[in-house]
């Protein structure tokens, strides 16, 4: 079986090129495939391979105090979902082009999966406010599935989110808004941007949809979670839509 991992972590990195080179060397030696993105604001990984070989890549990050607390989402497939290994140094680990959206000092408030499931079930948060789920992914992704009654926006790129959300901001004023995405990185940036832009009623789903599937399952979610590899999408049991062993 192939271990698939998705992980990101924000940290101030003065030498992203050196970190990228180190991760690439270890992944390549173990025939691990996928994508490694490193930027001055942190790392973002989507990798697949043997359990020990993927673990060796994660161990490098685990030995670095700057990546303490990094969440890793794991799933399994019969086949390798990536064609090759890509390692890039970029300005951001997810392109948003909004200043101050990397949580290097403090994160936006979070809601854990179990609490969100309870909010969905009861229809409101602990304070009695209605809960609105905000999908920060693009239209290709949410076509495969999203939380029931979530706000989805007609965007193709994450950078388009602010303009697309603007006409709907008024309807969110009296709600607790939960931003979410695949693994947490986009909803984390979106939550910080919204807070800085005057919306103080936003929290992010910690760990994203994949973290929710791991901890809760599919309660309140309709469909599958799109992933950017040959598996196409994962169901709430983290089983791939496509897993062709040939």
Residue pairs with C-beta under 8 A, 6 or more apart in sequence:
1 76
1 77
1 78
2 48
2 49
2 50
2 76
2 77
2 78
2 79
2 80
2 81
3 48
3 49
3 50
3 51
3 54
3 55
3 74
3 76
4 46
4 47
4 48
4 74
4 75
4 76
4 77
4 81
4 229
4 231
5 45
5 46
5 47
5 48
5 54
5 58
5 72
5 73
5 74
6 45
6 46
6 72
6 73
6 182
6 183
6 210
6 227
7 43
7 44
7 45
7 58
7 61
7 70
7 71
7 72
7 73
7 183
8 42
8 43
8 44
8 45
8 70
8 93
8 94
8 183
8 184
8 185
9 42
9 43
9 61
9 66
9 67
9 69
9 70
9 71
10 41
10 42
10 93
10 102
10 103
10 104
10 188
11 41
11 42
11 43
11 66
11 67
11 104
12 40
12 41
12 66
12 104
13 19
13 38
13 39
13 40
13 41
13 42
13 43
13 66
14 40
16 38
16 39
16 40
16 89
17 38
17 89
19 38
19 43
20 36
20 38
20 87
20 88
20 89
21 87
22 60
23 36
23 38
23 43
23 45
23 57
23 60
23 61
23 87
24 36
24 85
24 87
26 32
26 56
26 57
26 60
27 33
27 34
27 36
27 47
27 49
27 53
27 57
27 85
27 87
28 85
30 49
30 50
30 52
30 53
30 54
30 56
30 57
31 49
31 50
31 53
32 47
32 48
32 49
32 50
32 53
32 54
32 57
32 85
33 47
33 48
33 49
33 80
33 82
33 83
33 84
33 85
34 45
34 46
34 47
34 48
34 49
34 82
34 85
34 86
34 229
35 44
35 45
35 46
35 47
35 82
35 85
35 86
35 87
35 88
36 43
36 44
36 45
36 47
36 85
36 86
36 87
36 88
37 43
37 44
37 45
37 88
37 90
37 93
38 44
38 87
38 88
38 89
38 90
38 93
39 89
39 90
39 91
39 92
39 93
40 91
41 92
41 93
41 102
41 104
42 93
42 102
43 61
43 67
43 93
44 93
44 94
44 185
45 57
46 82
46 228
46 229
47 54
47 57
47 82
48 54
48 77
48 80
48 81
48 82
48 229
49 80
58 72
61 67
61 70
62 70
71 184
71 206
71 207
71 211
73 183
73 207
73 208
73 210
73 211
73 214
74 214
75 210
75 234
75 238
75 240
76 238
77 231
77 240
77 243
78 243
78 245
79 230
79 243
79 244
79 245
79 246
81 227
81 229
81 230
81 231
81 240
82 229
82 230
83 230
92 102
93 185
94 158
94 185
94 186
94 189
95 157
95 158
95 159
96 158
96 159
96 186
96 189
96 190
96 193
97 159
98 162
98 189
98 193
100 192
100 193
100 196
101 189
101 190
101 192
101 193
101 196
102 189
102 192
103 188
103 192
107 188
107 192
107 204
108 188
108 191
108 192
108 195
108 202
108 203
108 204
109 191
109 202
109 203
109 204
110 203
110 204
110 205
110 206
111 119
111 178
111 203
111 204
111 205
111 206
112 206
112 207
112 215
113 205
113 206
113 207
113 211
113 212
113 214
113 215
113 216
114 215
114 216
116 178
116 205
116 212
116 216
116 220
117 212
117 216
117 219
117 220
119 125
119 131
119 176
119 178
120 131
120 147
120 148
120 219
120 220
121 219
121 220
123 130
123 131
124 130
124 131
125 131
125 176
127 176
129 174
129 175
129 176
129 201
130 174
130 175
130 176
131 175
131 176
131 178
132 151
132 171
132 172
132 175
132 176
132 177
132 178
133 147
133 149
133 150
133 151
133 177
133 178
133 180
134 150
134 151
134 165
134 172
134 177
134 178
134 179
134 180
134 187
134 190
134 202
135 142
135 146
135 147
135 150
135 151
135 152
135 153
135 180
135 181
136 158
136 161
136 179
136 180
136 181
136 186
136 187
136 190
137 146
137 181
137 182
137 186
137 226
138 155
138 156
138 157
138 158
139 152
139 153
139 154
139 155
139 156
140 156
140 226
141 182
141 226
142 150
142 152
142 226
143 226
144 223
144 224
144 225
144 226
144 232
144 233
144 241
145 221
145 222
145 223
145 224
145 225
145 226
145 233
146 152
146 221
146 222
146 223
147 180
147 220
147 221
147 222
148 220
148 221
148 222
150 180
151 168
153 160
153 161
153 164
153 165
154 164
155 161
155 164
158 186
158 189
161 190
162 193
162 197
169 199
172 199
172 201
173 201
175 201
176 201
176 203
177 194
177 199
177 201
177 202
177 203
178 202
178 203
178 204
178 205
179 187
179 190
179 191
179 194
179 202
179 203
179 204
179 205
180 187
180 204
180 205
180 208
180 209
180 212
181 187
181 190
181 208
181 209
182 208
182 209
182 210
182 225
182 226
182 227
183 207
183 208
183 209
183 210
183 211
184 204
184 205
184 206
184 207
184 208
184 211
185 208
187 204
187 205
187 208
188 204
190 204
191 202
191 203
191 204
194 202
195 202
205 211
205 212
207 214
207 215
209 221
209 225
210 225
210 234
210 238
212 221
213 221
213 225
213 234
213 236
213 237
213 238
214 238
217 236
217 237
218 235
218 236
218 237
221 236
223 233
224 233
224 234
224 235
224 236
224 241
225 233
225 234
226 232
226 233
227 233
227 234
230 242
231 240
231 241
231 242
231 243
232 240
232 241
232 242
233 240
233 241
234 240
234 241
235 241
